[in-house]
Amino acid sequence: MARHTGPTDKISRRYGVALFGPSKALERRPYPPGQHGARGARRKHSDYSIALAEKQKLRLQYGIMEKQFRRYFAEAQRRRGITGDILVQLLEARLDNVCYRLGLGNTRRAARQFVGHGHVKVNGVRVNIPSYNVRPGDKITVHEGSRSQQLAMRATELTSARPVLDWLTFDKDSLSGTMDRLPDASEIDTMVNVQLVVELYSR
């Protein structure tokens, strides 16, 4: 399945969660889209259907395609520890997500575009790969170009009310941030039951 690039409100209404940020459409119509939306919300769902929905929510939230998501899960299984927690850590360590958490994008989509257009440097080297794995101690800076600086300043103004998480440090004056450590699963509100995702792929 290709990456979703269409309207986000319908996706949020389908799963009943604001996956892409605050959604007025979800507040006004808190039921699935379509002519049977209000009645369809009352249908019983199988265990498989519920687990599949949780996986789709997590995948869509981070803007990842199915094949890529499977690779993340395989890597999480390979590492020592709780698979679900490691999976979330791997997703949170993506460069586009770290930029989003730092406030360099008001949505993950915006942060992904910001990275893809070459506005970001990691440890002094320009990186335009949104899935780049950021490691503890890596320094993320905005490119010196005036366009990059203007876009970053605009983004930080839009996200000024959103606090930077404890596992990150951000200096608004220099437009630079650092990943101090990997986040604990308890610090990340994915709005998803990750254990169901693990069980789905472990069948």
N, CA, C and O atoms as a DFTB+ gen file, in Angstrom:
812 C
 N C O
     1  1       0.852      -1.197       0.000
     2  2       0.000       0.000       0.000
     3  2       0.885       1.244       0.000
     4  3       1.838       1.336       0.773
     5  1       0.565       2.188      -0.864
     6  2       1.357       3.417      -0.959
     7  2       1.076       4.337       0.227
     8  3       0.076       4.191       0.929
     9  1       1.977       5.277       0.427
    10  2       1.814       6.230       1.516
    11  2       0.580       7.092       1.264
    12  3       0.349       7.543       0.142
    13  1      -0.203       7.314       2.302
    14  2      -1.430       8.095       2.157
    15  2      -1.091       9.576       2.023
    16  3      -0.420      10.151       2.880
    17  1      -1.565      10.187       0.933
    18  2      -1.306      11.609       0.707
    19  2      -2.606      12.400       0.561
    20  3      -2.574      13.593       0.258
    21  1      -3.732      11.752       0.773
    22  2      -5.017      12.425       0.607
    23  2      -5.495      13.090       1.885
    24  3      -4.700      13.356       2.786
    25  1      -6.804      13.362       1.966
    26  2      -7.374      14.021       3.145
    27  2      -7.131      13.209       4.418
    28  3      -7.231      11.982       4.423
    29  1      -6.816      13.915       5.474
    30  2      -6.514      13.227       6.728
    31  2      -7.727      13.120       7.654
    32  3      -7.769      12.240       8.514
    33  1      -8.700      13.995       7.491
    34  2      -9.854      13.978       8.395
    35  2     -10.639      12.674       8.276
    36  3     -11.118      12.142       9.277
    37  1     -10.770      12.162       7.052
    38  2     -11.500      10.910       6.861
    39  2     -10.796       9.749       7.560
    40  3     -11.433       8.866       8.135
    41  1      -9.462       9.776       7.494
    42  2      -8.696       8.718       8.160
    43  2      -8.902       8.795       9.666
    44  3      -9.121       7.776      10.322
    45  1      -8.832      10.006      10.211
    46  2      -9.025      10.182      11.654
    47  2     -10.428       9.743      12.071
    48  3     -10.598       9.107      13.112
    49  1     -11.432      10.081      11.257
    50  2     -12.809       9.688      11.578
    51  2     -12.994       8.178      11.470
    52  3     -13.757       7.586      12.233
    53  1     -12.298       7.560      10.525
    54  2     -12.423       6.104      10.350
    55  2     -11.981       5.369      11.609
    56  3     -12.609       4.395      12.025
    57  1     -10.881       5.851      12.215
    58  2     -10.339       5.161      13.385
    59  2     -10.740       5.814      14.704
    60  3     -10.426       5.294      15.775
    61  1     -11.431       6.949      14.631
    62  2     -11.914       7.599      15.841
    63  2     -10.846       8.264      16.674
    64  3     -11.060       8.538      17.855
    65  1      -9.677       8.532      16.066
    66  2      -8.549       9.145      16.770
    67  2      -7.928      10.203      15.866
    68  3      -7.793       9.993      14.661
    69  1      -7.547      11.348      16.450
    70  2      -6.913      12.416      15.666
    71  2      -5.450      12.041      15.414
    72  3      -4.558      12.495      16.130
    73  1      -5.209      11.217      14.399
    74  2      -3.873      10.698      14.118
    75  2      -2.919      11.764      13.600
    76  3      -1.706      11.650      13.782
    77  1      -3.452      12.799      12.957
    78  2      -2.605      13.795      12.301
    79  2      -2.661      15.156      12.990
    80  3      -2.345      16.177      12.379
    81  1      -3.055      15.171      14.236
    82  2      -3.197      16.434      14.944
    83  2      -4.664      16.746      15.188
    84  3      -5.532      16.005      14.728
    85  1      -4.963      17.834      15.908
    86  2      -6.344      18.201      16.214
    87  2      -7.206      18.242      14.950
    88  3      -6.801      18.787      13.923
    89  1      -8.397      17.657      15.045
    90  2      -9.297      17.577      13.892
    91  2     -10.682      18.074      14.277
    92  3     -11.376      17.448      15.078
    93  1     -11.078      19.209      13.698
    94  2     -12.417      19.735      13.961
    95  2     -13.489      18.826      13.372
    96  3     -14.585      18.704      13.919
    97  1     -13.158      18.188      12.247
    98  2     -14.117      17.278      11.618
    99  2     -14.436      16.114      12.552
   100  3     -15.584      15.678      12.632
   101  1     -13.426      15.612      13.256
   102  2     -13.639      14.514      14.190
   103  2     -14.465      14.967      15.380
   104  3     -15.250      14.190      15.924
   105  1     -14.293      16.223      15.791
   106  2     -15.068      16.755      16.910
   107  2     -16.534      16.935      16.512
   108  3     -17.440      16.665      17.301
   109  1     -16.755      17.397      15.273
   110  2     -18.131      17.625      14.813
   111  2     -18.861      16.331      14.498
   112  3     -20.053      16.191      14.770
   113  1     -18.115      15.370      13.910
   114  2     -18.739      14.106      13.505
   115  2     -17.882      12.935      14.003
   116  3     -17.091      12.370      13.249
   117  1     -18.048      12.589      15.258
   118  2     -17.214      11.534      15.859
   119  2     -17.684      10.122      15.490
   120  3     -17.906       9.287      16.366
   121  1     -17.831       9.871      14.213
   122  2     -18.209       8.545      13.727
   123  2     -17.558       8.355      12.351
   124  3     -17.169       9.337      11.721
   125  1     -17.433       7.108      11.875
   126  2     -16.744       6.855      10.602
   127  2     -17.405       7.576       9.437
   128  3     -18.605       7.844       9.482
   129  1     -16.639       7.897       8.387
   130  2     -17.210       8.551       7.216
   131  2     -18.068       7.586       6.405
   132  3     -18.019       6.373       6.612
   133  1     -18.850       8.130       5.487
   134  2     -19.699       7.290       4.641
   135  2     -21.140       7.321       5.086
   136  3     -21.452       7.755       6.195
   137  1     -22.033       6.851       4.203
   138  2     -23.465       6.930       4.493
   139  2     -23.897       6.032       5.650
   140  3     -24.944       6.261       6.255
   141  1     -23.096       5.010       5.959
   142  2     -23.423       4.125       7.080
   143  2     -22.533       4.395       8.293
   144  3     -22.452       3.577       9.209
   145  1     -21.870       5.543       8.286
   146  2     -20.899       5.846       9.320
   147  2     -21.429       5.749      10.739
   148  3     -20.860       5.036      11.565
   149  1     -22.518       6.461      11.032
   150  2     -23.041       6.490      12.403
   151  2     -23.502       5.112      12.853
   152  3     -23.288       4.723      14.001
   153  1     -24.149       4.360      11.929
   154  2     -24.609       3.019      12.283
   155  2     -23.459       2.016      12.260
   156  3     -23.419       1.084      13.063
   157  1     -22.510       2.221      11.318
   158  2     -21.382       1.306      11.201
   159  2     -20.497       1.304      12.417
   160  3     -19.836       0.308      12.711
   161  1     -20.479       2.431      13.140
   162  2     -19.624       2.525      14.328
   163  2     -20.065       1.555      15.413
   164  3     -19.294       1.238      16.319
   165  1     -21.314       1.081      15.322
   166  2     -21.839       0.179      16.349
   167  2     -21.619      -1.296      16.011
   168  3     -21.973      -2.170      16.802
   169  1     -21.038      -1.580      14.843
   170  2     -20.812      -2.965      14.446
   171  2     -19.792      -3.645      15.361
   172  3     -18.899      -2.998      15.907
   173  1     -19.942      -4.950      15.515
   174  2     -18.955      -5.716      16.277
   175  2     -17.776      -6.024      15.366
   176  3     -17.943      -6.300      14.178
   177  1     -16.583      -5.971      15.944
   178  2     -15.379      -6.237      15.173
   179  2     -14.653      -7.445      15.751
   180  3     -14.642      -7.658      16.963
   181  1     -14.049      -8.230      14.869
   182  2     -13.290      -9.398      15.313
   183  2     -11.981      -8.954      15.943
   184  3     -11.565      -7.805      15.794
   185  1     -11.340      -9.871      16.645
   186  2     -10.040      -9.563      17.263
   187  2      -9.021      -9.198      16.197
   188  3      -8.207      -8.295      16.392
   189  1      -9.065      -9.901      15.070
   190  2      -8.128      -9.602      13.983
   191  2      -8.369      -8.208      13.425
   192  3      -7.422      -7.470      13.150
   193  1      -9.638      -7.849      13.260
   194  2      -9.985      -6.528      12.737
   195  2      -9.501      -5.417      13.664
   196  3      -9.024      -4.383      13.198
   197  1      -9.621      -5.625      14.959
   198  2      -9.178      -4.628      15.944
   199  2      -7.658      -4.484      15.899
   200  3      -7.135      -3.370      15.911
   201  1      -6.947      -5.622      15.848
   202  2      -5.479      -5.586      15.804
   203  2      -4.990      -4.940      14.509
   204  3      -4.026      -4.175      14.514
   205  1      -5.663      -5.252      13.401
   206  2      -5.284      -4.664      12.115
   207  2      -5.472      -3.149      12.134
   208  3      -4.644      -2.408      11.602
   209  1      -6.562      -2.694      12.747
   210  2      -6.815      -1.253      12.845
   211  2      -5.737      -0.563      13.668
   212  3      -5.318       0.545      13.336
   213  1      -5.282      -1.217      14.750
   214  2      -4.220      -0.637      15.577
   215  2      -2.924      -0.501      14.780
   216  3      -2.215       0.500      14.889
   217  1      -2.629      -1.523      13.977
   218  2      -1.423      -1.467      13.142
   219  2      -1.527      -0.350      12.115
   220  3      -0.564       0.386      11.898
   221  1      -2.679      -0.219      11.486
   222  2      -2.875       0.826      10.483
   223  2      -2.769       2.212      11.107
   224  3      -2.210       3.128      10.503
   225  1      -3.298       2.366      12.298
   226  2      -3.220       3.653      12.993
   227  2      -1.773       4.040      13.254
   228  3      -1.379       5.187      13.045
   229  1      -0.979       3.065      13.715
   230  2       0.428       3.345      14.009
   231  2       1.194       3.660      12.725
   232  3       2.014       4.577      12.695
   233  1       0.928       2.908      11.682
   234  2       1.610       3.108      10.403
   235  2       1.263       4.450       9.783
   236  3       2.143       5.162       9.300
   237  1      -0.009       4.794       9.794
   238  2      -0.451       6.061       9.213
   239  2       0.039       7.253      10.028
   240  3       0.363       8.304       9.476
   241  1       0.088       7.078      11.334
   242  2       0.521       8.162      12.218
   243  2       1.936       8.622      11.881
   244  3       2.231       9.817      11.909
   245  1       2.810       7.665      11.561
   246  2       4.202       7.994      11.241
   247  2       4.450       8.108       9.736
   248  3       5.575       8.369       9.309
   249  1       3.401       7.911       8.931
   250  2       3.539       8.070       7.484
   251  2       4.442       7.034       6.847
   252  3       5.289       7.367       6.018
   253  1       4.265       5.781       7.231
   254  2       5.142       4.709       6.763
   255  2       4.346       3.718       5.912
   256  3       3.191       3.415       6.210
   257  1       4.981       3.220       4.850
   258  2       4.361       2.217       4.010
   259  2       4.458       0.845       4.672
   260  3       5.267       0.639       5.576
   261  1       3.631      -0.083       4.216
   262  2       3.533      -1.403       4.847
   263  2       4.862      -2.156       4.852
   264  3       5.259      -2.708       5.878
   265  1       5.541      -2.182       3.725
   266  2       6.801      -2.922       3.632
   267  2       7.842      -2.340       4.590
   268  3       8.589      -3.075       5.237
   269  1       7.874      -1.025       4.668
   270  2       8.813      -0.353       5.565
   271  2       8.465      -0.636       7.020
   272  3       9.349      -0.835       7.854
   273  1       7.171      -0.653       7.315
   274  2       6.726      -0.927       8.681
   275  2       7.124      -2.334       9.103
   276  3       7.524      -2.551      10.246
   277  1       7.016      -3.288       8.186
   278  2       7.408      -4.666       8.484
   279  2       8.896      -4.763       8.803
   280  3       9.307      -5.549       9.656
   281  1       9.697      -3.957       8.111
   282  2      11.136      -3.954       8.383
   283  2      11.422      -3.422       9.784
   284  3      12.281      -3.947      10.493
   285  1      10.690      -2.371      10.180
   286  2      10.845      -1.842      11.533
   287  2      10.475      -2.907      12.561
   288  3      11.155      -3.066      13.575
   289  1       9.395      -3.630      12.292
   290  2       8.967      -4.661      13.245
   291  2       9.987      -5.788      13.329
   292  3      10.276      -6.288      14.416
   293  1      10.534      -6.190      12.180
   294  2      11.544      -7.251      12.167
   295  2      12.781      -6.833      12.954
   296  3      13.374      -7.643      13.666
   297  1      13.169      -5.558      12.823
   298  2      14.318      -5.052      13.570
   299  2      14.013      -5.018      15.066
   300  3      14.878      -5.334      15.884
   301  1      12.780      -4.635      15.428
   302  2      12.384      -4.598      16.833
   303  2      12.392      -6.001      17.437
   304  3      12.774      -6.179      18.593
   305  1      11.973      -6.991      16.658
   306  2      11.989      -8.374      17.131
   307  2      13.411      -8.880      17.327
   308  3      13.683      -9.651      18.248
   309  1      14.311      -8.444      16.459
   310  2      15.697      -8.918      16.503
   311  2      16.435      -8.401      17.736
   312  3      17.313      -9.078      18.271
   313  1      16.076      -7.198      18.182
   314  2      16.778      -6.596      19.318
   315  2      16.281      -7.168      20.645
   316  3      15.155      -7.653      20.752
   317  1      17.134      -7.099      21.628
   318  2      16.792      -7.616      22.956
   319  2      15.930      -6.600      23.698
   320  3      16.261      -5.416      23.754
   321  1      14.825      -7.071      24.265
   322  2      13.932      -6.191      25.012
   323  2      12.487      -6.434      24.625
   324  3      12.167      -7.418      23.959
   325  1      11.626      -5.538      25.045
   326  2      10.195      -5.645      24.745
   327  2       9.958      -5.146      23.326
   328  3      10.234      -3.986      23.018
   329  1       9.453      -6.011      22.469
   330  2       9.323      -5.704      21.043
   331  2       8.497      -4.448      20.792
   332  3       8.879      -3.609      19.975
   333  1       7.386      -4.313      21.476
   334  2       6.525      -3.150      21.265
   335  2       7.212      -1.845      21.623
   336  3       7.095      -0.855      20.901
   337  1       7.929      -1.845      22.737
   338  2       8.643      -0.635      23.160
   339  2       9.751      -0.277      22.178
   340  3       9.947       0.894      21.854
   341  1      10.469      -1.283      21.709
   342  2      11.562      -1.040      20.765
   343  2      11.007      -0.533      19.439
   344  3      11.606       0.336      18.805
   345  1       9.864      -1.075      19.017
   346  2       9.234      -0.619      17.773
   347  2       8.906       0.866      17.843
   348  3       9.169       1.611      16.899
   349  1       8.336       1.292      18.954
   350  2       8.001       2.707      19.125
   351  2       9.274       3.559      19.140
   352  3       9.294       4.645      18.560
   353  1      10.328       3.081      19.792
   354  2      11.593       3.816      19.816
   355  2      12.165       3.989      18.413
   356  3      12.660       5.062      18.071
   357  1      12.099       2.942      17.605
   358  2      12.606       3.013      16.234
   359  2      11.831       4.037      15.409
   360  3      12.413       4.779      14.618
   361  1      10.526       4.071      15.601
   362  2       9.695       5.027      14.866
   363  2       9.965       6.457      15.330
   364  3      10.016       7.384      14.522
   365  1      10.137       6.621      16.638
   366  2      10.389       7.950      17.179
   367  2      11.770       8.476      16.784
   368  3      11.981       9.688      16.744
   369  1      12.711       7.577      16.493
   370  2      14.069       7.979      16.145
   371  2      14.224       8.355      14.677
   372  3      15.316       8.736      14.254
   373  1      13.157       8.257      13.894
   374  2      13.212       8.710      12.504
   375  2      13.479      10.222      12.467
   376  3      12.979      10.965      13.312
   377  1      14.252      10.662      11.501
   378  2      14.631      12.075      11.438
   379  2      13.417      12.976      11.276
   380  3      13.348      14.033      11.904
   381  1      12.452      12.576      10.438
   382  2      11.277      13.430      10.257
   383  2      10.483      13.557      11.553
   384  3       9.944      14.622      11.852
   385  1      10.409      12.458      12.330
   386  2       9.686      12.527      13.599
   387  2      10.431      13.358      14.625
   388  3       9.813      14.105      15.383
   389  1      11.763      13.238      14.660
   390  2      12.551      14.033      15.604
   391  2      12.387      15.521      15.293
   392  3      12.258      16.337      16.205
   393  1      12.394      15.873      14.001
   394  2      12.177      17.275      13.617
   395  2      10.783      17.739      14.030
   396  3      10.606      18.877      14.464
   397  1       9.801      16.858      13.893
   398  2       8.439      17.179      14.337
   399  2       8.409      17.407      15.847
   400  3       7.782      18.353      16.323
   401  1       9.082      16.545      16.593
   402  2       9.114      16.677      18.050
   403  2       9.863      17.933      18.486
   404  3       9.558      18.511      19.529
   405  1      10.839      18.352      17.690
   406  2      11.590      19.566      18.012
   407  2      10.808      20.834      17.668
   408  3      11.175      21.928      18.099
   409  1       9.739      20.690      16.897
   410  2       8.941      21.856      16.515
   411  2       9.299      22.419      15.159
   412  3       8.901      23.538      14.832
   413  1      10.047      21.665      14.356
   414  2      10.420      22.124      13.018
   415  2       9.369      21.745      11.979
   416  3       9.616      21.819      10.775
   417  1       8.216      21.346      12.451
   418  2       7.074      21.054      11.595
   419  2       5.849      20.938      12.471
   420  3       5.899      20.296      13.520
   421  1       4.740      21.551      12.058
   422  2       3.543      21.474      12.905
   423  2       2.825      20.130      12.763
   424  3       1.945      19.808      13.561
   425  1       3.202      19.343      11.745
   426  2       2.724      17.966      11.590
   427  2       3.901      17.109      11.132
   428  3       4.934      17.632      10.714
   429  1       3.737      15.800      11.213
   430  2       4.801      14.928      10.727
   431  2       4.958      15.063       9.213
   432  3       6.064      14.953       8.685
   433  1       3.868      15.296       8.535
   434  2       3.943      15.498       7.087
   435  2       4.797      16.715       6.752
   436  3       5.635      16.667       5.852
   437  1       4.578      17.798       7.480
   438  2       5.341      19.024       7.246
   439  2       6.816      18.800       7.567
   440  3       7.694      19.271       6.844
   441  1       7.083      18.074       8.660
   442  2       8.469      17.797       9.037
   443  2       9.137      16.904       7.995
   444  3      10.314      17.080       7.683
   445  1       8.385      15.953       7.461
   446  2       8.925      15.062       6.428
   447  2       9.322      15.869       5.196
   448  3      10.388      15.653       4.620
   449  1       8.464      16.794       4.799
   450  2       8.757      17.642       3.637
   451  2       9.960      18.538       3.919
   452  3      10.798      18.754       3.043
   453  1      10.043      19.055       5.135
   454  2      11.151      19.921       5.533
   455  2      12.488      19.183       5.400
   456  3      13.477      19.741       4.924
   457  1      12.494      17.919       5.832
   458  2      13.707      17.101       5.724
   459  2      13.985      16.752       4.267
   460  3      15.117      16.865       3.798
   461  1      12.947      16.327       3.557
   462  2      13.107      15.901       2.171
   463  2      13.624      16.980       1.243
   464  3      14.262      16.682       0.234
   465  1      13.352      18.232       1.576
   466  2      13.801      19.348       0.744
   467  2      15.208      19.827       1.111
   468  3      15.687      20.834       0.590
   469  1      15.862      19.094       2.014
   470  2      17.262      19.376       2.310
   471  2      17.510      20.532       3.250
   472  3      18.563      21.166       3.180
   473  1      16.556      20.826       4.139
   474  2      16.712      21.953       5.063
   475  2      17.379      21.560       6.384
   476  3      17.591      22.412       7.247
   477  1      17.711      20.273       6.547
   478  2      18.192      19.785       7.841
   479  2      19.591      19.183       7.728
   480  3      19.928      18.529       6.741
   481  1      20.392      19.420       8.762
   482  2      21.709      18.800       8.871
   483  2      21.758      17.946      10.139
   484  3      21.175      18.298      11.164
   485  1      22.455      16.835      10.049
   486  2      22.699      15.985      11.213
   487  2      24.199      15.918      11.417
   488  3      24.933      15.436      10.554
   489  1      24.650      16.402      12.562
   490  2      26.091      16.461      12.864
   491  2      26.864      17.196      11.761
   492  3      27.973      16.804      11.396
   493  1      26.259      18.264      11.241
   494  2      26.935      19.098      10.254
   495  2      26.826      18.635       8.820
   496  3      27.332      19.303       7.918
   497  1      26.171      17.494       8.584
   498  2      26.037      16.951       7.230
   499  2      24.571      17.004       6.810
   500  3      23.690      16.551       7.541
   501  1      24.317      17.565       5.618
   502  2      22.933      17.668       5.155
   503  2      22.353      16.278       4.912
   504  3      22.974      15.443       4.253
   505  1      21.169      16.040       5.445
   506  2      20.477      14.760       5.288
   507  2      19.068      15.043       4.785
   508  3      18.332      15.817       5.397
   509  1      18.689      14.417       3.671
   510  2      17.350      14.627       3.117
   511  2      16.541      13.328       3.078
   512  3      15.633      13.170       2.263
   513  1      16.892      12.404       3.976
   514  2      16.195      11.118       4.065
   515  2      15.332      11.120       5.323
   516  3      15.873      11.028       6.425
   517  1      14.005      11.222       5.195
   518  2      13.134      11.301       6.373
   519  2      13.264      10.116       7.324
   520  3      13.072      10.270       8.530
   521  1      13.589       8.935       6.796
   522  2      13.675       7.741       7.640
   523  2      15.036       7.581       8.304
   524  3      15.268       6.587       8.993
   525  1      15.936       8.535       8.112
   526  2      17.277       8.458       8.710
   527  2      17.151       8.216      10.212
   528  3      16.368       8.878      10.894
   529  1      17.930       7.258      10.720
   530  2      17.865       6.891      12.135
   531  2      18.749       7.813      12.974
   532  3      19.975       7.774      12.867
   533  1      18.127       8.630      13.798
   534  2      18.858       9.546      14.677
   535  2      19.278       8.782      15.929
   536  3      18.483       8.049      16.518
   537  1      20.524       8.960      16.324
   538  2      21.059       8.259      17.499
   539  2      21.278       9.245      18.641
   540  3      21.464      10.438      18.406
   541  1      21.256       8.748      19.882
   542  2      21.529       9.630      21.020
   543  2      22.857      10.354      20.848
   544  3      23.874       9.741      20.522
   545  1      22.837      11.669      21.071
   546  2      24.028      12.488      20.898
   547  2      24.087      13.199      19.566
   548  3      24.871      14.134      19.403
   549  1      23.275      12.778      18.603
   550  2      23.265      13.439      17.293
   551  2      22.688      14.851      17.416
   552  3      21.722      15.082      18.142
   553  1      23.293      15.776      16.701
   554  2      22.851      17.166      16.708
   555  2      22.146      17.491      15.401
   556  3      22.694      17.284      14.319
   557  1      20.938      17.995      15.511
   558  2      20.139      18.365      14.343
   559  2      20.125      19.888      14.228
   560  3      19.743      20.585      15.168
   561  1      20.539      20.391      13.088
   562  2      20.552      21.839      12.861
   563  2      19.843      22.156      11.555
   564  3      19.694      21.298      10.685
   565  1      19.412      23.395      11.435
   566  2      18.767      23.865      10.203
   567  2      19.847      24.419       9.284
   568  3      20.778      25.088       9.733
   569  1      19.712      24.137       8.008
   570  2      20.682      24.619       7.016
   571  2      20.789      26.143       7.078
   572  3      19.822      26.837       7.392
   573  1      21.984      26.643       6.772
   574  2      22.252      28.077       6.919
   575  2      21.516      28.942       5.898
   576  3      21.424      30.155       6.086
   577  1      21.000      28.362       4.842
   578  2      20.322      29.139       3.804
   579  2      19.157      29.942       4.354
   580  3      18.474      29.512       5.283
   581  1      18.936      31.121       3.766
   582  2      17.879      32.011       4.267
   583  2      16.501      31.361       4.172
   584  3      15.669      31.533       5.062
   585  1      16.262      30.618       3.096
   586  2      14.965      29.960       2.931
   587  2      14.735      28.935       4.043
   588  3      13.653      28.864       4.626
   589  1      15.760      28.154       4.321
   590  2      15.657      27.147       5.383
   591  2      15.399      27.801       6.730
   592  3      14.563      27.338       7.505
   593  1      16.122      28.877       7.001
   594  2      15.968      29.586       8.270
   595  2      14.569      30.178       8.415
   596  3      13.976      30.117       9.492
   597  1      14.038      30.752       7.329
   598  2      12.699      31.350       7.369
   599  2      11.638      30.292       7.638
   600  3      10.740      30.492       8.457
   601  1      11.751      29.158       6.937
   602  2      10.779      28.076       7.132
   603  2      10.836      27.533       8.554
   604  3       9.801      27.239       9.153
   605  1      12.036      27.403       9.089
   606  2      12.199      26.877      10.437
   607  2      11.626      27.841      11.479
   608  3      10.967      27.419      12.429
   609  1      11.882      29.134      11.290
   610  2      11.352      30.128      12.222
   611  2       9.830      30.139      12.206
   612  3       9.187      30.251      13.249
   613  1       9.266      30.022      11.017
   614  2       7.807      29.991      10.890
   615  2       7.230      28.757      11.587
   616  3       6.199      28.832      12.255
   617  1       7.905      27.632      11.421
   618  2       7.442      26.392      12.051
   619  2       7.510      26.478      13.568
   620  3       6.583      26.053      14.257
   621  1       8.608      27.030      14.094
   622  2       8.751      27.121      15.548
   623  2       7.722      28.075      16.156
   624  3       7.308      27.896      17.301
   625  1       7.314      29.080      15.397
   626  2       6.260      29.985      15.871
   627  2       4.927      29.251      15.950
   628  3       4.161      29.438      16.896
   629  1       4.654      28.412      14.948
   630  2       3.401      27.655      14.926
   631  2       3.342      26.624      16.042
   632  3       2.262      26.296      16.535
   633  1       4.502      26.113      16.440
   634  2       4.545      25.036      17.438
   635  2       5.056      25.508      18.796
   636  3       5.421      24.690      19.641
   637  1       5.082      26.808      19.006
   638  2       5.641      27.349      20.253
   639  2       4.899      26.873      21.496
   640  3       5.486      26.784      22.575
   641  1       3.603      26.565      21.351
   642  2       2.822      26.119      22.507
   643  2       3.043      24.643      22.821
   644  3       2.613      24.160      23.868
   645  1       3.699      23.939      21.935
   646  2       3.926      22.507      22.128
   647  2       5.281      22.282      22.788
   648  3       6.303      22.658      22.215
   649  1       5.320      21.687      23.965
   650  2       6.604      21.523      24.673
   651  2       7.492      20.490      23.995
   652  3       7.010      19.520      23.410
   653  1       8.810      20.717      24.086
   654  2       9.782      19.734      23.601
   655  2       9.891      18.630      24.640
   656  3       9.996      18.908      25.835
   657  1       9.867      17.392      24.197
   658  2       9.881      16.256      25.119
   659  2      11.209      16.143      25.855
   660  3      12.226      16.678      25.414
   661  1      11.184      15.437      26.988
   662  2      12.343      15.374      27.881
   663  2      13.572      14.736      27.254
   664  3      14.695      15.029      27.664
   665  1      13.379      13.876      26.276
   666  2      14.527      13.173      25.694
   667  2      15.199      13.971      24.576
   668  3      16.138      13.499      23.936
   669  1      14.700      15.189      24.355
   670  2      15.265      16.074      23.345
   671  2      15.633      17.420      23.955
   672  3      15.053      17.837      24.957
   673  1      16.598      18.092      23.344
   674  2      16.957      19.458      23.730
   675  2      16.904      20.320      22.482
   676  3      17.412      19.927      21.432
   677  1      16.285      21.511      22.590
   678  2      16.170      22.383      21.420
   679  2      16.488      23.821      21.809
   680  3      15.982      24.337      22.806
   681  1      17.340      24.462      21.000
   682  2      17.687      25.860      21.185
   683  2      17.027      26.649      20.056
   684  3      17.445      26.576      18.900
   685  1      15.999      27.396      20.413
   686  2      15.229      28.121      19.404
   687  2      16.056      29.213      18.730
   688  3      15.848      29.507      17.553
   689  1      16.988      29.816      19.463
   690  2      17.793      30.906      18.898
   691  2      18.712      30.409      17.777
   692  3      18.849      31.060      16.741
   693  1      19.335      29.257      17.994
   694  2      20.247      28.716      16.981
   695  2      19.570      27.706      16.063
   696  3      20.185      27.191      15.130
   697  1      18.285      27.424      16.339
   698  2      17.527      26.438      15.550
   699  2      18.282      25.107      15.479
   700  3      18.456      24.532      14.405
   701  1      18.718      24.639      16.631
   702  2      19.434      23.371      16.695
   703  2      18.927      22.557      17.875
   704  3      18.524      23.099      18.904
   705  1      18.957      21.268      17.700
   706  2      18.492      20.389      18.765
   707  2      19.349      19.147      18.855
   708  3      20.123      18.844      17.947
   709  1      19.205      18.429      19.959
   710  2      19.981      17.210      20.189
   711  2      19.079      16.128      20.747
   712  3      18.220      16.392      21.588
   713  1      19.283      14.896      20.267
   714  2      18.617      13.761      20.897
   715  2      19.509      13.307      22.053
   716  3      20.584      12.749      21.832
   717  1      19.065      13.544      23.266
   718  2      19.857      13.208      24.445
   719  2      19.852      11.711      24.725
   720  3      20.848      11.147      25.178
   721  1      18.719      11.080      24.450
   722  2      18.583       9.641      24.705
   723  2      17.372       9.126      23.936
   724  3      16.578       9.904      23.409
   725  1      17.246       7.810      23.882
   726  2      16.055       7.223      23.281
   727  2      14.880       7.381      24.250
   728  3      15.073       7.301      25.463
   729  1      13.695       7.599      23.747
   730  2      12.549       7.788      24.646
   731  2      12.084       6.475      25.258
   732  3      12.225       5.411      24.653
   733  1      11.536       6.557      26.449
   734  2      10.863       5.410      27.045
   735  2       9.471       5.307      26.430
   736  3       8.880       6.316      26.046
   737  1       8.961       4.111      26.339
   738  2       7.635       3.907      25.745
   739  2       6.563       4.683      26.511
   740  3       5.582       5.137      25.922
   741  1       6.752       4.835      27.829
   742  2       5.765       5.540      28.649
   743  2       5.712       7.036      28.325
   744  3       4.735       7.706      28.657
   745  1       6.759       7.562      27.678
   746  2       6.806       8.984      27.344
   747  2       6.117       9.292      26.016
   748  3       5.900      10.458      25.685
   749  1       5.777       8.265      25.265
   750  2       5.217       8.454      23.927
   751  2       3.754       8.035      23.908
   752  3       3.425       6.878      24.171
   753  1       2.887       8.981      23.596
   754  2       1.468       8.676      23.467
   755  2       1.173       8.393      21.999
   756  3       0.928       9.312      21.218
   757  1       1.200       7.104      21.626
   758  2       0.964       6.732      20.233
   759  2      -0.521       6.605      19.897
   760  3      -0.887       6.468      18.730
   761  1      -1.383       6.652      20.933
   762  2      -2.824       6.486      20.744
   763  2      -3.145       5.107      20.163
   764  3      -4.196       4.909      19.554
   765  1      -2.226       4.160      20.359
   766  2      -2.354       2.826      19.775
   767  2      -2.000       1.784      20.832
   768  3      -1.104       1.995      21.649
   769  1      -2.705       0.671      20.807
   770  2      -2.339      -0.470      21.655
   771  2      -1.259      -1.256      20.917
   772  3      -1.563      -2.122      20.097
   773  1      -0.007      -0.953      21.209
   774  2       1.120      -1.533      20.474
   775  2       1.189      -3.044      20.677
   776  3       1.651      -3.765      19.792
   777  1       0.736      -3.531      21.830
   778  2       0.777      -4.970      22.083
   779  2      -0.055      -5.735      21.066
   780  3       0.308      -6.845      20.676
   781  1      -1.172      -5.150      20.632
   782  2      -2.012      -5.801      19.619
   783  2      -1.283      -5.859      18.274
   784  3      -1.456      -6.810      17.512
   785  1      -0.472      -4.844      17.986
   786  2       0.316      -4.836      16.752
   787  2       1.343      -5.962      16.796
   788  3       1.545      -6.659      15.802
   789  1       1.989      -6.140      17.942
   790  2       2.979      -7.214      18.107
   791  2       2.302      -8.567      17.931
   792  3       2.839      -9.446      17.257
   793  1       1.129      -8.742      18.531
   794  2       0.418     -10.009      18.420
   795  2      -0.022     -10.275      16.978
   796  3      -0.026     -11.421      16.528
   797  1      -0.390      -9.219      16.259
   798  2      -0.815      -9.362      14.871
   799  2       0.307      -9.921      14.008
   800  3       0.087     -10.831      13.209
   801  1       1.510      -9.376      14.166
   802  2       2.645      -9.805      13.355
   803  2       3.274     -11.103      13.861
   804  3       4.050     -11.741      13.149
   805  1       2.940     -11.489      15.084
   806  2       3.524     -12.701      15.655
   807  2       2.688     -13.941      15.364
   808  3       3.051     -15.041      15.781
   809  1       1.573     -13.778      14.654
   810  2       0.706     -14.927      14.368
   811  2       1.355     -15.871      13.362
   812  3       0.766     -16.892      13.005
